[in-house]
Amino acid sequence: MPPLQFDTTLSLSDAEKTALAERVTELYTTEMATTAGHVAVTIRDRGAAALHFGRAVDGPLFFLDAEIRRGRSLERNRAFALATVEYSGNTFDIPDEHTKAVFTDHPDEAMMGVDRVGGDWDGDLDESA
């Protein structure tokens, strides 16, 4: 279960949050060669004083923290990050320099749901990553 967590100074409507969650889930499954059933998305609206970024000027901030299973290549991670930044920038008018993506790789046994513990990722289409 990869939690994809977003912190932003945007004030998103419920419909915008749903659209964001659906789109980043689609981007994740495409770029990471997996299926959507286990992808978890959290979107947290923060006040302007709650998020800071040294290079930011005026405008909203948008941070992604992707907790993923170990084994994905830098290229896969980068492709997902860039696709997510492009989508959020185009959709919510967020300057590229106001975005940040951080990936934390976890061993397979650290990724679990109530029904199972994650297995090794081998690069094929994976239903458990």
N, CA, C and O atoms as CSV, one atom per row, in Angstrom:
chain,resi,resn,atom,element,x,y,z
A,1,MET,N,N,0.837,-1.172,0.000
A,1,MET,CA,C,0.000,0.000,0.000
A,1,MET,C,C,0.880,1.234,0.000
A,1,MET,O,O,1.355,1.637,1.062
A,2,PRO,N,N,1.114,1.843,-1.138
A,2,PRO,CA,C,1.904,3.065,-1.145
A,2,PRO,C,C,1.048,4.269,-0.758
A,2,PRO,O,O,0.160,4.657,-1.516
A,3,PRO,N,N,1.295,4.861,0.397
A,3,PRO,CA,C,0.600,6.110,0.699
A,3,PRO,C,C,1.241,7.259,-0.074
A,3,PRO,O,O,2.450,7.479,0.001
A,4,LEU,N,N,0.429,7.969,-0.802
A,4,LEU,CA,C,0.852,9.164,-1.518
A,4,LEU,C,C,0.234,10.333,-0.771
A,4,LEU,O,O,-0.982,10.522,-0.798
A,5,GLN,N,N,1.066,11.111,-0.108
A,5,GLN,CA,C,0.577,12.150,0.790
A,5,GLN,C,C,0.915,13.521,0.220
A,5,GLN,O,O,2.060,13.804,-0.133
A,6,PHE,N,N,-0.103,14.358,0.140
A,6,PHE,CA,C,0.059,15.701,-0.396
A,6,PHE,C,C,-0.240,16.727,0.686
A,6,PHE,O,O,-1.263,16.654,1.367
A,7,ASP,N,N,0.660,17.674,0.831
A,7,ASP,CA,C,0.442,18.837,1.681
A,7,ASP,C,C,0.452,20.052,0.764
A,7,ASP,O,O,1.338,20.197,-0.078
A,8,THR,N,N,-0.538,20.925,0.933
A,8,THR,CA,C,-0.649,22.067,0.039
A,8,THR,C,C,-1.268,23.260,0.746
A,8,THR,O,O,-2.037,23.106,1.696
A,9,THR,N,N,-0.923,24.450,0.272
A,9,THR,CA,C,-1.568,25.658,0.763
A,9,THR,C,C,-2.796,26.006,-0.066
A,9,THR,O,O,-3.450,27.017,0.194
A,10,LEU,N,N,-3.115,25.194,-1.048
A,10,LEU,CA,C,-4.347,25.380,-1.814
A,10,LEU,C,C,-5.555,25.067,-0.936
A,10,LEU,O,O,-5.467,24.263,-0.009
A,11,SER,N,N,-6.664,25.700,-1.230
A,11,SER,CA,C,-7.942,25.332,-0.612
A,11,SER,C,C,-8.741,24.601,-1.683
A,11,SER,O,O,-9.401,25.221,-2.516
A,12,LEU,N,N,-8.670,23.281,-1.649
A,12,LEU,CA,C,-9.319,22.479,-2.679
A,12,LEU,C,C,-10.711,22.059,-2.240
A,12,LEU,O,O,-10.943,21.749,-1.071
A,13,SER,N,N,-11.630,22.052,-3.190
A,13,SER,CA,C,-12.976,21.556,-2.926
A,13,SER,C,C,-12.935,20.034,-2.845
A,13,SER,O,O,-11.938,19.418,-3.221
A,14,ASP,N,N,-13.995,19.438,-2.363
A,14,ASP,CA,C,-14.066,17.976,-2.332
A,14,ASP,C,C,-13.923,17.393,-3.732
A,14,ASP,O,O,-13.254,16.376,-3.918
A,15,ALA,N,N,-14.551,18.033,-4.718
A,15,ALA,CA,C,-14.465,17.544,-6.098
A,15,ALA,C,C,-13.031,17.635,-6.620
A,15,ALA,O,O,-12.565,16.731,-7.313
A,16,GLU,N,N,-12.335,18.716,-6.292
A,16,GLU,CA,C,-10.945,18.861,-6.733
A,16,GLU,C,C,-10.042,17.835,-6.054
A,16,GLU,O,O,-9.128,17.300,-6.682
A,17,LYS,N,N,-10.294,17.561,-4.780
A,17,LYS,CA,C,-9.507,16.540,-4.083
A,17,LYS,C,C,-9.745,15.163,-4.684
A,17,LYS,O,O,-8.808,14.384,-4.857
A,18,THR,N,N,-10.991,14.867,-4.999
A,18,THR,CA,C,-11.306,13.579,-5.621
A,18,THR,C,C,-10.631,13.458,-6.982
A,18,THR,O,O,-10.058,12.418,-7.306
A,19,ALA,N,N,-10.700,14.519,-7.776
A,19,ALA,CA,C,-10.060,14.503,-9.100
A,19,ALA,C,C,-8.545,14.342,-8.960
A,19,ALA,O,O,-7.932,13.593,-9.721
A,20,LEU,N,N,-7.940,15.031,-8.002
A,20,LEU,CA,C,-6.502,14.901,-7.766
A,20,LEU,C,C,-6.151,13.477,-7.376
A,20,LEU,O,O,-5.217,12.895,-7.928
A,21,ALA,N,N,-6.889,12.912,-6.432
A,21,ALA,CA,C,-6.621,11.537,-5.993
A,21,ALA,C,C,-6.752,10.551,-7.149
A,21,ALA,O,O,-5.919,9.658,-7.304
A,22,GLU,N,N,-7.788,10.708,-7.953
A,22,GLU,CA,C,-7.985,9.804,-9.089
A,22,GLU,C,C,-6.858,9.941,-10.108
A,22,GLU,O,O,-6.364,8.942,-10.632
A,23,ARG,N,N,-6.456,11.170,-10.387
A,23,ARG,CA,C,-5.409,11.378,-11.400
A,23,ARG,C,C,-4.049,10.879,-10.917
A,23,ARG,O,O,-3.340,10.219,-11.677
A,24,VAL,N,N,-3.667,11.178,-9.672
A,24,VAL,CA,C,-2.350,10.717,-9.218
A,24,VAL,C,C,-2.329,9.195,-9.048
A,24,VAL,O,O,-1.279,8.571,-9.203
A,25,THR,N,N,-3.463,8.606,-8.736
A,25,THR,CA,C,-3.530,7.139,-8.700
A,25,THR,C,C,-3.288,6.581,-10.095
A,25,THR,O,O,-2.550,5.610,-10.261
A,26,GLU,N,N,-3.907,7.193,-11.092
A,26,GLU,CA,C,-3.686,6.770,-12.481
A,26,GLU,C,C,-2.226,6.952,-12.891
A,26,GLU,O,O,-1.638,6.069,-13.515
A,27,LEU,N,N,-1.646,8.093,-12.541
A,27,LEU,CA,C,-0.239,8.336,-12.866
A,27,LEU,C,C,0.664,7.329,-12.163
A,27,LEU,O,O,1.619,6.827,-12.756
A,28,TYR,N,N,0.365,7.035,-10.904
A,28,TYR,CA,C,1.180,6.088,-10.147
A,28,TYR,C,C,1.113,4.696,-10.778
A,28,TYR,O,O,2.142,4.045,-10.958
A,29,THR,N,N,-0.075,4.248,-11.105
A,29,THR,CA,C,-0.195,2.896,-11.668
A,29,THR,C,C,0.496,2.798,-13.027
A,29,THR,O,O,1.071,1.761,-13.359
A,30,THR,N,N,0.442,3.859,-13.801
A,30,THR,CA,C,1.116,3.865,-15.104
A,30,THR,C,C,2.628,3.872,-14.946
A,30,THR,O,O,3.318,3.029,-15.520
A,31,GLU,N,N,3.145,4.814,-14.174
A,31,GLU,CA,C,4.591,4.980,-14.058
A,31,GLU,C,C,5.253,3.879,-13.236
A,31,GLU,O,O,6.416,3.549,-13.469
A,32,MET,N,N,4.520,3.303,-12.271
A,32,MET,CA,C,5.105,2.303,-11.385
A,32,MET,C,C,4.729,0.869,-11.763
A,32,MET,O,O,5.104,-0.076,-11.070
A,33,ALA,N,N,3.992,0.708,-12.856
A,33,ALA,CA,C,3.629,-0.625,-13.359
A,33,ALA,C,C,2.927,-1.453,-12.282
A,33,ALA,O,O,3.379,-2.540,-11.924
A,34,THR,N,N,1.823,-0.925,-11.778
A,34,THR,CA,C,1.062,-1.621,-10.748
A,34,THR,C,C,-0.428,-1.351,-10.963
A,34,THR,O,O,-0.817,-0.725,-11.949
A,35,THR,N,N,-1.238,-1.820,-10.052
A,35,THR,CA,C,-2.680,-1.616,-10.135
A,35,THR,C,C,-3.123,-0.650,-9.035
A,35,THR,O,O,-2.349,-0.333,-8.131
A,36,ALA,N,N,-4.361,-0.188,-9.117
A,36,ALA,CA,C,-4.828,0.909,-8.264
A,36,ALA,C,C,-5.415,0.475,-6.919
A,36,ALA,O,O,-5.555,1.310,-6.025
A,37,GLY,N,N,-5.755,-0.772,-6.753
A,37,GLY,CA,C,-6.513,-1.196,-5.591
A,37,GLY,C,C,-5.868,-0.955,-4.248
A,37,GLY,O,O,-6.566,-0.938,-3.234
A,38,HIS,N,N,-4.591,-0.771,-4.200
A,38,HIS,CA,C,-3.871,-0.617,-2.937
A,38,HIS,C,C,-3.279,0.782,-2.759
A,38,HIS,O,O,-2.662,1.055,-1.729
A,39,VAL,N,N,-3.452,1.664,-3.727
A,39,VAL,CA,C,-2.879,3.004,-3.652
A,39,VAL,C,C,-3.737,3.857,-2.711
A,39,VAL,O,O,-4.952,3.955,-2.883
A,40,ALA,N,N,-3.094,4.468,-1.725
A,40,ALA,CA,C,-3.784,5.334,-0.764
A,40,ALA,C,C,-3.317,6.770,-0.968
A,40,ALA,O,O,-2.117,7.028,-1.062
A,41,VAL,N,N,-4.255,7.698,-1.036
A,41,VAL,CA,C,-3.935,9.105,-1.259
A,41,VAL,C,C,-4.478,9.932,-0.097
A,41,VAL,O,O,-5.639,9.801,0.289
A,42,THR,N,N,-3.618,10.783,0.450
A,42,THR,CA,C,-3.997,11.726,1.494
A,42,THR,C,C,-3.728,13.127,0.980
A,42,THR,O,O,-2.648,13.407,0.460
A,43,ILE,N,N,-4.714,14.011,1.124
A,43,ILE,CA,C,-4.555,15.403,0.705
A,43,ILE,C,C,-4.852,16.273,1.914
A,43,ILE,O,O,-5.953,16.251,2.463
A,44,ARG,N,N,-3.844,17.039,2.316
A,44,ARG,CA,C,-3.989,17.888,3.499
A,44,ARG,C,C,-3.861,19.355,3.098
A,44,ARG,O,O,-2.827,19.788,2.589
A,45,ASP,N,N,-4.928,20.106,3.337
A,45,ASP,CA,C,-4.901,21.553,3.143
A,45,ASP,C,C,-4.203,22.169,4.343
A,45,ASP,O,O,-4.530,21.858,5.488
A,46,ARG,N,N,-3.249,23.036,4.082
A,46,ARG,CA,C,-2.502,23.701,5.150
A,46,ARG,C,C,-2.623,25.212,4.972
A,46,ARG,O,O,-2.729,25.710,3.851
A,47,GLY,N,N,-2.608,25.918,6.068
A,47,GLY,CA,C,-2.575,27.370,6.003
A,47,GLY,C,C,-1.232,27.847,5.487
A,47,GLY,O,O,-0.246,27.111,5.525
A,48,ALA,N,N,-1.197,29.079,5.007
A,48,ALA,CA,C,0.043,29.631,4.442
A,48,ALA,C,C,1.192,29.599,5.444
A,48,ALA,O,O,2.349,29.457,5.047
A,49,ALA,N,N,0.898,29.728,6.717
A,49,ALA,CA,C,1.950,29.723,7.734
A,49,ALA,C,C,2.417,28.317,8.085
A,49,ALA,O,O,3.418,28.161,8.785
A,50,ALA,N,N,1.720,27.299,7.619
A,50,ALA,CA,C,2.050,25.912,7.973
A,50,ALA,C,C,3.074,25.268,7.045
A,50,ALA,O,O,3.701,24.277,7.421
A,51,LEU,N,N,3.257,25.806,5.851
A,51,LEU,CA,C,4.221,25.266,4.895
A,51,LEU,C,C,5.172,26.368,4.459
A,51,LEU,O,O,4.756,27.490,4.168
A,52,HIS,N,N,6.432,26.038,4.417
A,52,HIS,CA,C,7.450,27.001,3.997
A,52,HIS,C,C,8.406,26.308,3.037
A,52,HIS,O,O,8.696,25.119,3.171
A,53,PHE,N,N,8.885,27.070,2.073
A,53,PHE,CA,C,9.808,26.535,1.088
A,53,PHE,C,C,10.744,27.670,0.698
A,53,PHE,O,O,10.288,28.701,0.203
A,54,GLY,N,N,12.030,27.501,0.909
A,54,GLY,CA,C,13.006,28.561,0.750
A,54,GLY,C,C,12.965,29.296,-0.566
A,54,GLY,O,O,13.183,30.507,-0.598
A,55,ARG,N,N,12.693,28.600,-1.655
A,55,ARG,CA,C,12.738,29.263,-2.964
A,55,ARG,C,C,11.395,29.817,-3.406
A,55,ARG,O,O,11.305,30.458,-4.453
A,56,ALA,N,N,10.352,29.580,-2.626
A,56,ALA,CA,C,9.007,29.987,-3.022
A,56,ALA,C,C,8.844,31.503,-2.968
A,56,ALA,O,O,9.427,32.185,-2.125
A,57,VAL,N,N,8.039,32.004,-3.888
A,57,VAL,CA,C,7.610,33.392,-3.875
A,57,VAL,C,C,6.098,33.374,-3.691
A,57,VAL,O,O,5.599,32.525,-2.953
A,58,ASP,N,N,5.367,34.245,-4.309
A,58,ASP,CA,C,3.917,34.242,-4.180
A,58,ASP,C,C,3.309,33.043,-4.893
A,58,ASP,O,O,3.756,32.647,-5.970
A,59,GLY,N,N,2.292,32.479,-4.279
A,59,GLY,CA,C,1.579,31.371,-4.899
A,59,GLY,C,C,1.513,30.163,-3.988
A,59,GLY,O,O,2.181,30.109,-2.956
A,60,PRO,N,N,0.701,29.194,-4.381
A,60,PRO,CA,C,0.498,28.014,-3.543
A,60,PRO,C,C,1.707,27.080,-3.546
A,60,PRO,O,O,2.496,27.060,-4.491
A,61,LEU,N,N,1.830,26.315,-2.472
A,61,LEU,CA,C,2.862,25.279,-2.348
A,61,LEU,C,C,2.197,23.915,-2.462
A,61,LEU,O,O,1.029,23.749,-2.110
A,62,PHE,N,N,2.964,22.930,-2.963
A,62,PHE,CA,C,2.404,21.599,-3.208
A,62,PHE,C,C,3.521,20.579,-3.023
A,62,PHE,O,O,4.453,20.517,-3.826
A,63,PHE,N,N,3.422,19.777,-1.956
A,63,PHE,CA,C,4.462,18.808,-1.623
A,63,PHE,C,C,3.903,17.399,-1.693
A,63,PHE,O,O,2.795,17.142,-1.222
A,64,LEU,N,N,4.656,16.500,-2.270
A,64,LEU,CA,C,4.316,15.077,-2.337
A,64,LEU,C,C,5.314,14.282,-1.506
A,64,LEU,O,O,6.526,14.424,-1.666
A,65,ASP,N,N,4.793,13.448,-0.623
A,65,ASP,CA,C,5.592,12.489,0.135
A,65,ASP,C,C,5.094,11.107,-0.276
A,65,ASP,O,O,3.997,10.699,0.106
A,66,ALA,N,N,5.891,10.398,-1.046
A,66,ALA,CA,C,5.507,9.074,-1.556
A,66,ALA,C,C,6.235,7.996,-0.767
A,66,ALA,O,O,7.455,7.862,-0.860
A,67,GLU,N,N,5.486,7.240,-0.001
A,67,GLU,CA,C,6.024,6.131,0.792
A,67,GLU,C,C,5.839,4.869,-0.054
A,67,GLU,O,O,4.743,4.312,-0.116
A,68,ILE,N,N,6.906,4.429,-0.698
A,68,ILE,CA,C,6.777,3.332,-1.656
A,68,ILE,C,C,7.654,2.146,-1.263
A,68,ILE,O,O,8.554,2.255,-0.430
A,69,ARG,N,N,7.360,1.019,-1.889
A,69,ARG,CA,C,8.148,-0.179,-1.640
A,69,ARG,C,C,9.476,-0.101,-2.379
A,69,ARG,O,O,9.540,0.352,-3.521
A,70,ARG,N,N,10.517,-0.542,-1.722
A,70,ARG,CA,C,11.860,-0.563,-2.293
A,70,ARG,C,C,11.855,-1.358,-3.605
A,70,ARG,O,O,11.131,-2.342,-3.752
A,71,GLY,N,N,12.677,-0.907,-4.545
A,71,GLY,CA,C,12.839,-1.650,-5.790
A,71,GLY,C,C,12.520,-0.860,-7.036
A,71,GLY,O,O,12.937,-1.241,-8.130
A,72,ARG,N,N,11.779,0.250,-6.897
A,72,ARG,CA,C,11.494,1.068,-8.071
A,72,ARG,C,C,12.762,1.834,-8.452
A,72,ARG,O,O,13.537,2.245,-7.589
A,73,SER,N,N,12.954,2.011,-9.731
A,73,SER,CA,C,14.138,2.723,-10.217
A,73,SER,C,C,13.968,4.232,-10.048
A,73,SER,O,O,12.855,4.740,-9.914
A,74,LEU,N,N,15.082,4.918,-10.058
A,74,LEU,CA,C,15.066,6.376,-10.040
A,74,LEU,C,C,14.238,6.905,-11.213
A,74,LEU,O,O,13.506,7.885,-11.072
A,75,GLU,N,N,14.359,6.254,-12.362
A,75,GLU,CA,C,13.636,6.694,-13.551
A,75,GLU,C,C,12.127,6.606,-13.345
A,75,GLU,O,O,11.397,7.518,-13.733
A,76,ARG,N,N,11.649,5.511,-12.735
A,76,ARG,CA,C,10.212,5.376,-12.457
A,76,ARG,C,C,9.753,6.445,-11.472
A,76,ARG,O,O,8.735,7.103,-11.685
A,77,ASN,N,N,10.515,6.610,-10.392
A,77,ASN,CA,C,10.153,7.615,-9.390
A,77,ASN,C,C,10.111,9.009,-10.022
A,77,ASN,O,O,9.171,9.773,-9.807
A,78,ARG,N,N,11.137,9.319,-10.796
A,78,ARG,CA,C,11.221,10.640,-11.426
A,78,ARG,C,C,10.075,10.858,-12.405
A,78,ARG,O,O,9.498,11.945,-12.446
A,79,ALA,N,N,9.740,9.852,-13.185
A,79,ALA,CA,C,8.639,9.976,-14.144
A,79,ALA,C,C,7.322,10.255,-13.413
A,79,ALA,O,O,6.545,11.108,-13.840
A,80,PHE,N,N,7.070,9.536,-12.313
A,80,PHE,CA,C,5.860,9.785,-11.534
A,80,PHE,C,C,5.875,11.193,-10.938
A,80,PHE,O,O,4.873,11.905,-11.008
A,81,ALA,N,N,6.997,11.596,-10.357
A,81,ALA,CA,C,7.090,12.929,-9.760
A,81,ALA,C,C,6.841,14.013,-10.803
A,81,ALA,O,O,6.064,14.936,-10.558
A,82,LEU,N,N,7.492,13.913,-11.964
A,82,LEU,CA,C,7.331,14.930,-13.000
A,82,LEU,C,C,5.902,14.967,-13.543
A,82,LEU,O,O,5.363,16.046,-13.792
A,83,ALA,N,N,5.290,13.808,-13.728
A,83,ALA,CA,C,3.908,13.765,-14.208
A,83,ALA,C,C,2.952,14.384,-13.182
A,83,ALA,O,O,2.001,15.073,-13.551
A,84,THR,N,N,3.207,14.139,-11.912
A,84,THR,CA,C,2.372,14.700,-10.852
A,84,THR,C,C,2.536,16.212,-10.768
A,84,THR,O,O,1.551,16.936,-10.622
A,85,VAL,N,N,3.770,16.693,-10.860
A,85,VAL,CA,C,4.029,18.134,-10.840
A,85,VAL,C,C,3.390,18.807,-12.053
A,85,VAL,O,O,2.788,19.874,-11.929
A,86,GLU,N,N,3.518,18.190,-13.212
A,86,GLU,CA,C,2.914,18.759,-14.418
A,86,GLU,C,C,1.398,18.852,-14.277
A,86,GLU,O,O,0.805,19.885,-14.586
A,87,TYR,N,N,0.767,17.763,-13.805
A,87,TYR,CA,C,-0.687,17.766,-13.621
A,87,TYR,C,C,-1.104,18.845,-12.615
A,87,TYR,O,O,-2.006,19.636,-12.893
A,88,SER,N,N,-0.461,18.876,-11.467
A,88,SER,CA,C,-0.863,19.832,-10.435
A,88,SER,C,C,-0.619,21.267,-10.891
A,88,SER,O,O,-1.433,22.152,-10.627
A,89,GLY,N,N,0.493,21.496,-11.572
A,89,GLY,CA,C,0.779,22.835,-12.075
A,89,GLY,C,C,-0.246,23.303,-13.085
A,89,GLY,O,O,-0.735,24.430,-13.011
A,90,ASN,N,N,-0.572,22.434,-14.032
A,90,ASN,CA,C,-1.549,22.785,-15.061
A,90,ASN,C,C,-2.959,22.927,-14.501
A,90,ASN,O,O,-3.716,23.799,-14.928
A,91,THR,N,N,-3.308,22.076,-13.553
A,91,THR,CA,C,-4.672,22.063,-13.018
A,91,THR,C,C,-4.906,23.159,-11.985
A,91,THR,O,O,-5.963,23.791,-11.974
A,92,PHE,N,N,-3.923,23.384,-11.119
A,92,PHE,CA,C,-4.123,24.299,-9.990
A,92,PHE,C,C,-3.242,25.547,-10.057
A,92,PHE,O,O,-3.184,26.317,-9.099
A,93,ASP,N,N,-2.557,25.749,-11.185
A,93,ASP,CA,C,-1.718,26.927,-11.388
A,93,ASP,C,C,-0.650,27.057,-10.304
A,93,ASP,O,O,-0.482,28.113,-9.695
A,94,ILE,N,N,0.066,25.956,-10.080
A,94,ILE,CA,C,1.154,25.934,-9.106
A,94,ILE,C,C,2.473,26.067,-9.867
A,94,ILE,O,O,2.754,25.262,-10.755
A,95,PRO,N,N,3.279,27.062,-9.536
A,95,PRO,CA,C,4.577,27.175,-10.198
A,95,PRO,C,C,5.445,25.948,-9.894
A,95,PRO,O,O,5.437,25.434,-8.775
A,96,ASP,N,N,6.182,25.494,-10.892
A,96,ASP,CA,C,7.055,24.327,-10.692
A,96,ASP,C,C,7.971,24.489,-9.482
A,96,ASP,O,O,8.200,23.534,-8.739
A,97,GLU,N,N,8.491,25.691,-9.288
A,97,GLU,CA,C,9.420,25.901,-8.181
A,97,GLU,C,C,8.734,25.879,-6.808
A,97,GLU,O,O,9.401,25.988,-5.780
A,98,HIS,N,N,7.433,25.741,-6.794
A,98,HIS,CA,C,6.677,25.643,-5.534
A,98,HIS,C,C,6.289,24.200,-5.217
A,98,HIS,O,O,5.476,23.950,-4.327
A,99,THR,N,N,6.863,23.272,-5.939
A,99,THR,CA,C,6.547,21.859,-5.728
A,99,THR,C,C,7.780,21.118,-5.214
A,99,THR,O,O,8.920,21.520,-5.446
A,100,LYS,N,N,7.507,20.033,-4.515
A,100,LYS,CA,C,8.593,19.177,-4.000
A,100,LYS,C,C,8.042,17.759,-3.933
A,100,LYS,O,O,6.903,17.545,-3.517
A,101,ALA,N,N,8.849,16.804,-4.341
A,101,ALA,CA,C,8.478,15.386,-4.241
A,101,ALA,C,C,9.594,14.656,-3.506
A,101,ALA,O,O,10.772,14.807,-3.828
A,102,VAL,N,N,9.205,13.870,-2.523
A,102,VAL,CA,C,10.151,13.081,-1.746
A,102,VAL,C,C,9.675,11.636,-1.735
A,102,VAL,O,O,8.509,11.360,-1.456
A,103,PHE,N,N,10.587,10.715,-2.042
A,103,PHE,CA,C,10.270,9.290,-2.026
A,103,PHE,C,C,10.998,8.630,-0.873
A,103,PHE,O,O,12.194,8.849,-0.677
A,104,THR,N,N,10.286,7.831,-0.122
A,104,THR,CA,C,10.883,7.008,0.923
A,104,THR,C,C,10.636,5.565,0.550
A,104,THR,O,O,9.487,5.136,0.440
A,105,ASP,N,N,11.711,4.805,0.351
A,105,ASP,CA,C,11.609,3.395,-0.022
A,105,ASP,C,C,11.589,2.535,1.237
A,105,ASP,O,O,12.417,2.696,2.133
A,106,HIS,N,N,10.638,1.629,1.282
A,106,HIS,CA,C,10.493,0.734,2.425
A,106,HIS,C,C,10.726,-0.708,2.001
A,106,HIS,O,O,10.395,-1.075,0.873
A,107,PRO,N,N,11.284,-1.527,2.873
A,107,PRO,CA,C,11.403,-2.955,2.548
A,107,PRO,C,C,10.006,-3.546,2.381
A,107,PRO,O,O,9.040,-3.068,2.976
A,108,ASP,N,N,9.915,-4.600,1.558
A,108,ASP,CA,C,8.600,-5.168,1.230
A,108,ASP,C,C,7.795,-5.543,2.464
A,108,ASP,O,O,6.573,-5.390,2.466
A,109,GLU,N,N,8.451,-6.035,3.519
A,109,GLU,CA,C,7.706,-6.455,4.701
A,109,GLU,C,C,7.135,-5.269,5.488
A,109,GLU,O,O,6.301,-5.464,6.373
A,110,ALA,N,N,7.570,-4.050,5.179
A,110,ALA,CA,C,7.033,-2.869,5.851
A,110,ALA,C,C,5.741,-2.380,5.212
A,110,ALA,O,O,5.032,-1.562,5.797
A,111,MET,N,N,5.428,-2.873,4.017
A,111,MET,CA,C,4.217,-2.471,3.312
A,111,MET,C,C,3.168,-3.558,3.511
A,111,MET,O,O,3.285,-4.654,2.964
A,112,MET,N,N,2.153,-3.246,4.289
A,112,MET,CA,C,1.167,-4.283,4.590
A,112,MET,C,C,-0.230,-3.718,4.698
A,112,MET,O,O,-0.438,-2.541,4.990
A,113,GLY,N,N,-1.166,-4.592,4.453
A,113,GLY,CA,C,-2.574,-4.311,4.664
A,113,GLY,C,C,-3.109,-5.324,5.650
A,113,GLY,O,O,-2.362,-6.169,6.145
A,114,VAL,N,N,-4.366,-5.249,5.932
A,114,VAL,CA,C,-4.952,-6.157,6.906
A,114,VAL,C,C,-4.901,-7.611,6.420
A,114,VAL,O,O,-4.873,-8.537,7.230
A,115,ASP,N,N,-4.890,-7.808,5.105
A,115,ASP,CA,C,-4.964,-9.150,4.544
A,115,ASP,C,C,-3.629,-9.743,4.108
A,115,ASP,O,O,-3.570,-10.911,3.725
A,116,ARG,N,N,-2.533,-8.939,4.162
A,116,ARG,CA,C,-1.275,-9.467,3.658
A,116,ARG,C,C,-0.106,-8.564,3.994
A,116,ARG,O,O,-0.278,-7.402,4.363
A,117,VAL,N,N,1.075,-9.117,3.860
A,117,VAL,CA,C,2.318,-8.364,3.944
A,117,VAL,C,C,2.887,-8.309,2.540
A,117,VAL,O,O,2.878,-9.311,1.825
A,118,GLY,N,N,3.392,-7.123,2.131
A,118,GLY,CA,C,3.883,-6.937,0.771
A,118,GLY,C,C,4.988,-7.902,0.400
A,118,GLY,O,O,5.756,-8.337,1.259
A,119,GLY,N,N,5.070,-8.234,-0.868
A,119,GLY,CA,C,6.112,-9.102,-1.386
A,119,GLY,C,C,7.127,-8.310,-2.173
A,119,GLY,O,O,7.001,-7.093,-2.311
A,120,ASP,N,N,8.126,-8.985,-2.688
A,120,ASP,CA,C,9.156,-8.332,-3.473
A,120,ASP,C,C,8.585,-7.795,-4.770
A,120,ASP,O,O,7.705,-8.411,-5.372
A,121,TRP,N,N,9.084,-6.651,-5.200
A,121,TRP,CA,C,8.701,-6.084,-6.485
A,121,TRP,C,C,9.732,-6.509,-7.501
A,121,TRP,O,O,10.933,-6.343,-7.285
A,122,ASP,N,N,9.264,-7.063,-8.619
A,122,ASP,CA,C,10.212,-7.607,-9.597
A,122,ASP,C,C,10.195,-6.871,-10.938
A,122,ASP,O,O,10.873,-7.281,-11.880
A,123,GLY,N,N,9.427,-5.790,-11.025
A,123,GLY,CA,C,9.417,-5.017,-12.258
A,123,GLY,C,C,8.276,-5.367,-13.189
A,123,GLY,O,O,8.018,-4.621,-14.133
A,124,ASP,N,N,7.587,-6.463,-12.964
A,124,ASP,CA,C,6.425,-6.798,-13.764
A,124,ASP,C,C,5.217,-6.081,-13.188
A,124,ASP,O,O,5.269,-5.574,-12.067
A,125,LEU,N,N,4.119,-6.034,-13.956
A,125,LEU,CA,C,2.889,-5.454,-13.429
A,125,LEU,C,C,2.590,-6.127,-12.112
A,125,LEU,O,O,2.501,-7.352,-12.027
A,126,ASP,N,N,2.438,-5.321,-11.097
A,126,ASP,CA,C,2.372,-5.814,-9.743
A,126,ASP,C,C,1.086,-5.345,-9.089
A,126,ASP,O,O,0.763,-4.158,-9.145
A,127,GLU,N,N,0.364,-6.234,-8.485
A,127,GLU,CA,C,-0.888,-5.892,-7.840
A,127,GLU,C,C,-0.713,-5.577,-6.369
A,127,GLU,O,O,-1.709,-5.336,-5.686
A,128,SER,N,N,0.488,-5.567,-5.854
A,128,SER,CA,C,0.666,-5.363,-4.417
A,128,SER,C,C,1.610,-4.220,-4.068
A,128,SER,O,O,1.909,-4.035,-2.888
A,129,ALA,N,N,2.084,-3.458,-5.019
A,129,ALA,CA,C,3.097,-2.433,-4.711
A,129,ALA,C,C,2.460,-1.174,-4.220
A,129,ALA,O,O,3.158,-0.207,-3.914
